[in-house]
Every structure is written in structure tokens, then in C-alpha cells.
Amino acid sequence: MPDFDAIADRYGTPAYVYDLNRLEQAYDDLVRALPSGSLIYYSLKANPHPALVRRLGGLGARLEVSSAGELAAVLAAGQSCRNVLYTGPGKTPAELGGALAAGVRLFSAESFADMRRIGAAADRHSVHVDCLLRVNAPAAVGGSGLRMTGTSSQFGFDYEQLTAEWSAFRPPATVTVRGFHFFPVTNARDEATLLDEMTQSIRCAAQLSQRLGIPLESLDLGGGFAAPYAVPGSRPRYVALRAGLRKALDKWLPEWDRGRPSLSFESGRYLVADCGTLLASVIDVKESRGRTFAVLDAGLNALGGLSATGRLLPASVGPEDIGRPGPPIIADLVGPLCTPLDRLGRQVKLNGLAPGDVLRVPNTGAYGLTASLLGFLSRPVATEVIVSSGHVEEASRLALVRTTEGETQQ
Ligand SMILES: *Cc1c(COP(=O)(O)O)cnc(C)c1O
């Protein structure tokens, strides 16, 4: 366990501390929850810190990226672009060119036009690339919560469209379709939901392969593996998933255990959420008309900016009790930004609470810093500290820097 007080003393707050031992534990747990031989892609969207990418890559994870910046993090982490899957609905010719130049050769295609752009970019670079077709599968019977497919979506090919139009489509000569990519659910509420979604994807992949005449060499079943966000708690344990997946695969894709298709999965939050702890100092504790406010040095500029979408995050963080003697205090935890929206927690109960205290917000390794409002109010970005076996390996800080655009640049 990192010495959080010593880290706060040395590096100041707000600071994120990422514990690489916990990262390894999460990766091991996910490996054990999936059929053996499965590839696991780490989705950099959850946290692009190169030290996390480097450790996960070292453990055998592949890397799922969706921008030039995420690709730069892969390179900064010393990882090979041969392990990268490039995804996303808005890949521009310029970023495709950059990805190809760096050595990326596997893309998820989100539409016919996207596939043509991938093909054209490969042609310009005189290379051949592999593609997975991202599929927006038909709606599940019964539905299951946070689904992103089955309705209209900017992601992927609608199943119906693919089956209707594929035979008339001429895939670019520089592209080979290797299989399908599904990502129907995120942060699934329980194991049964996860298995249900993956089973539907397996069935859909088998049917599509038949109907489109695409040999299924590779199947990316996406993810949905859950994790707590900014509150105490532990990652779910998926004890039945492996057997459930094997059963579905035996039924629909009986050659899977001979590697046809090879299987892959994706995760952001399950892998990195619980390795991260946000340290924030209490600057002021004040009363206003019967309510107590604890003003912290971290707000939506450091955590929880995604809550602006009104969908992704719970409204309340739950710092661990710092064990201070004294009566419990119930306070709203607010950040330093000059907007009443900057509230991280409502009516949070903490024992004793005084200016100078350092609060620890657990489970903040995923969708923490880079999913926050980094530029809003122009405060310094929180420090990020990497810890391994209790020792600080590195500490760094992102900065937003204004650069001048050259007149001839486009
Ligand atoms: C966001 C995303 C992920 C990661 O989602 P988590 O819920 O963090 O595991 C994986 N794959 C794709 C395609 C994504 O867009």
C-alpha cells in the first residue's frame, strides 16, 4: 500500500496515485475470468498514462486506441504498434496516415465510408491492413440496461444494413476483413448481463459470418467488465463467465478452441479503476444556512468531469474515512472552481474534517484525470504518481500549453 500521506507531503495535492501492483492483480483476475488463450485489449480511453500502458503491455495486454494522442501514449510506453487495435467512428485520413506510419495494421471499421478511408490510407502508404467490422447487433430480447447497440448509434454497422448491403460492397484491395467487433455494453450491472451480451454477440458473429461469407478468424467481444467509481468497493469477481462463454462458443463457434476464431476482449475500467486513488486536501470547512461545505483543492477539473454528460457517473464521491477522532461531520464536498456545479459529493459523512486534511478518493484510476474538465478555470493539472511495491517510480504532471499555429499549417 502506498504511503499516501508521504506522497501528499512530497508532491502536494491534488494528486493521483496509481499502484502498479493493483493493476497487475486486476489484469490477472480478468485473465482468469476469460477462456484461456483470449487476448485482452486495454482501452486507453480509461487512462492513457504511459506507465500503466507499459505495465499492462508487459503483462501481455494488447492496446485499443482511438486517437493520435492515445497512439502517442502507446509509443511513449515503448509498446509495439503491432499490438494495437485502432477504433473509433471519426478516423480522419490524417490520423489514419499517422497510425499506419507508426505501424498499426489492425483497425475496427465503423461504416462503409470508414472502411474506404482505411483502404485509401493503406493504399497511400503501400501497406495491407486487417479490419474487424464493428457491428451494431439487433436489440436483445429483454434488453439489459446500459446497452449501446440495438438502437440507432454512431458506432458500427447496423446488422441489417450490413446483411443488406455487403454483397454489393467492394472492400478496398488493401484491406482484409478478419472478423467482427462488438461492444454492446459498458460497466455491466452484473455477471449475467455480461454473459448474456457476449452470448448474443457470439451468436450474431456466427450468423453474420455465414450470411456475408466472411471467414471468422478473429472475434472481438468487447467488454462491459464493471468497476466502482470514486467510492469504496471492489471490482466484481466473475466466477461463472468463463464456463458460460465456453458453452456459448461450443454451441455457435465449435472450432473456437482450435483458434478459429481467436477471441479478444476489451477493458478500460476493470483493469485500471482500483489502482488509482485521488488525494485532495481540504482547504476550508464552512457553514452556510445549516449546511456544511468542505472546499477541496480538487473538483470537476480533476475528477468526474464526465458527469456533465448526466449519464456516466454517480453524483457523489466517497472518500475513505481518514480515521480522525472527533464527531462525524456531514458535508458537501465541493471543488475550487467558481461554479456551483463543482460539487463532488453531497452529504458525505466523515469523521472529523478540518482544513489541511488529505482525503483519499478510491477507485479513481479509470475515467479520472483525463475524463475531467482539465482546462476549466485554468488551474494546474493534478500530479500523477506511479507506485510499485510501495515505492514511487515516477511523478509527473500534464500541462495544457498554448502553441502558435504556423501560417502555412492547416
Ligand atoms: C470505452 C470503450 C472501452 C472501454 O470501456 P470500459 O467500460 O472502460 O471497459 C472498450 N472498447 C471500446 C470500443 C470503447 O469505446
The ligand as an ORCA input file, in Angstrom:
! r2SCAN-3c Opt
* xyz 0 1
  C     -14.820      2.845    -23.925
  C     -14.536      1.604    -24.657
  C     -13.977      0.506    -23.982
  C     -13.698      0.505    -22.504
  O     -14.841      0.575    -21.724
  P     -14.771      0.227    -20.159
  O     -16.176      0.348    -19.703
  O     -13.876      1.236    -19.532
  O     -14.193     -1.142    -20.025
  C     -13.692     -0.617    -24.722
  N     -13.940     -0.682    -26.059
  C     -14.474      0.341    -26.737
  C     -14.714      0.207    -28.184
  C     -14.790      1.521    -26.059
  O     -15.328      2.550    -26.733
*
